[in-house]
C-alpha cells in the first residue's frame, strides 16, 4: 500500500481547482481533481466559491486546502502528502500581483497542499482543456468574459469586469434587461415593441413580488447577483416553450453581445493559432462555457447576425466541454513545469456549431463530436 501511495505522489501527479458554472451561478462553485501519472482522475472534491474578490485570499486558500484534503482522501493519499504541481484557474484571477499573493499565502499557511503552483483565470483552464496551442473562450454564466490565448502564451481579454461595468450576454445581464424593459414600459419612458405582461409575470413569480416598488428591495437593499441571474432560466423556458417574443428578443440581444466580444479580439488572433477552414478561409476554435450557452438556439440568430454585420473573417467552431474544466488547469500546471501528462483532447469536447464565413449560417451549423482534435 505504501508503494502505491509513493507511485501516486510521483513527479507526474497533479491537481487542479477551478470554478464551475452551474445553473446561472458562476463563481459560486469549485471543483478540484487529482490526476495520476497516466492522466486519469483519481480524486476529486467540490467546494464553494474561490473568487478572491468575494471571499479574500485567506478564504480562497482555506477552501483550496479543504478540497485538497478531501480529494487526497479519495485518492488514498496522506493529507500531508505534497502534490507535485497545482494548477489554479480561478474566477477573478486576472491580475498577476494577486495571483502571486495567493501562491505565497498557500506556501506559508498551507505548506502540505503542493510543492508549486500556477495561478490563472478560469478562462485559461477552459482553453487548456481543448488545445495545447491556445484558443478563445467565452464564459456566459452569471456574468460574461471572453479571453484569447495565443500559442506564445500571450492573452487578450474583452469583458469580465462584473455587473456594475459589463457582463453583457450573461444571465445577470439578460435578467436585468428584462426588468429594465418592464420598468421603462410601465413608466412610458420607452414602450416595448413586444408585450411585457408575460415577462412581468415571471419576474413577480421569481422574486415573490406584486408591484414594481416591491422589486426595489431586491435591486438594492437585498441585492444578490445570483438571485437576479436565476430569473434567466425562467425567461429561457418562456422563450423556448412559449415562444414569448420579448423573451426571444432578450436572448437574441445576448447572442449579439457575445459575438461582439469575439469581434473585439479579432485583431489580436495570432496567425499560427488558426488552421485551414473552407473555401480558403481560416478556422478558430471557441470554447463556450456557462449555463447561458444551454440556450444556444435562442442566442444563435443574434450571434450569427453580429458576426456577419462586422464581417468577421474566420470560420468558427463552437465547442462544449464534455469534461471538467479542472482538467485544463492540470494540463496548464504540467505544461508550465514541463512535466509529462498524457491527454486526449478529442475526448474533452463536442462541436455544437460551425460558423462559415460568407454562408447562410442560420441552419447549417454542424453539431456533434468532431474528431479532429488539436495537440
Order of alpha helices (4+ residues) and beta strands (2+ residues): alpha-beta-beta-beta-alpha-beta-alpha-beta-alpha-beta-beta-beta-alpha-alpha-alpha-alpha-alpha-beta-beta-alpha-beta-alpha-beta
